[in-house]
Amino acid sequence: KVLVHTRADAGAVVFCGDLKASVKAPNVTVMDTTGAGDGFFAGLTSGIIRTTIKDEGELTPAGIMRAIDRWDERQWRLILDLGCHVGSSVCTEFGATTALPNDRDMPWQGMGF
């Protein structure tokens, strides 16, 4: 149903049905890329969960599928931005989880969540 392609410092793109949305990665000083993909996926998953709860009022597999069917390019860009933000943050220090942001480190207001 959904295909997400990560492109390192070039960002990420999502394909969902006829929809295609892409974002650029934040510009960071890269120290170590260990864990960047895991960080991206953690951010992406968090974005999917937060957007589903906002749209559906609850988190269920059926709710996720209903939400995904209705998301437009703007919503997918928000979700991809979150994934890129977390994945890029991981790259700023040595170690897979050293720079993994927590909830208070995230710019939630500016991201639309």
N, C-alpha and C positions, 0 to 999 in steps of 0.2 A: 504494500500500500504506500509506503514512504521509503525513499532512498535518500540518504544523506551522504554527501561526498565532502570529506575534509581536504583542504588544499594547503596545509601548513600556514606559512605567513600570508598566503593569498586569501585565507578565510575558508568559507564553506558554502555549499549549495545544497538545496533540498529540492527533490522532485516528488510531487504528490499529485497523481492523476495528470491533468493538463497544466498544473501549476508548477512554476519554477521560481525559486527565490534564492538570492545569494547575498552574502555580506563579506566585508573585508575583515581581516583580523586586526585587533588593536596593534599599534606600533609599540613594541617593547624591546628592551635589551635582553637578548637571549643568552642565558648562562648554561642551560641544560634542558634538553627536550624530553628527558625521561619523564613519563607520566602525562605528557601533553594530551595524548589521545584519550586517556582515561579521564583527565580533567574536562576535556571537551564533552565527552559522553555524559559525565556527571552534570555539567551545566545544561546540556541539551535535555536530559531526563528531568531535571528540576524545572526547566521551562515548560516542558510538556505537562508535567504534573500541575504546576501553578496555573497554567492557562486552562487546563481542563477543569480544575476546581472553580476557577473564576467563571468559566462558561457554563459548566454543568451543575455546580453547587456541590458536587461530590466526586470522588475518584473511584471509578469502577472500570473494568476492561471495556464494557459496552459504552460507558461515558467517554472514555478516551477515543474510541472509534467514531462516535458521533461528533465529538469536538473536532477531530482531525478532518473529517469530511467537510466541515464548515469553515475552517481556517483559511484566511486569505494570505496574500503575499506579505502584508504588514505583520500579521501575527507570526508567520514563519520567520520573518526577519528578526523579530524580537527574540524568538526562541534560539535561532542561530547565533545572534549576538551574545546571548548569555553563554552558550557553549564556547564561543570563541573567547569571551572574556575570561572564563575559568581556565580554558586550555592555555591561553597566553600567559595568564598569571603564574601558572605552574612553571613556565619556562624561565622565570626571572630569578630563580635561585637554584642551587644544586640540590638534587634529590627529587624523588617522585612526588612527595607530598609536602615538602617544606613550605612552598609558597601557595599551597592550595587554599583559596580564600574560604572564609566561613561566612555565615549569613550576615554578620555586621560589616564585613568588608565589601559587600556587594552594593552597587549603585542601583538598588531596586526602583527608586522613584524615577530616575532617569531612563530606566529600561521599560517602564510601562507595566510592571508586575505588581 
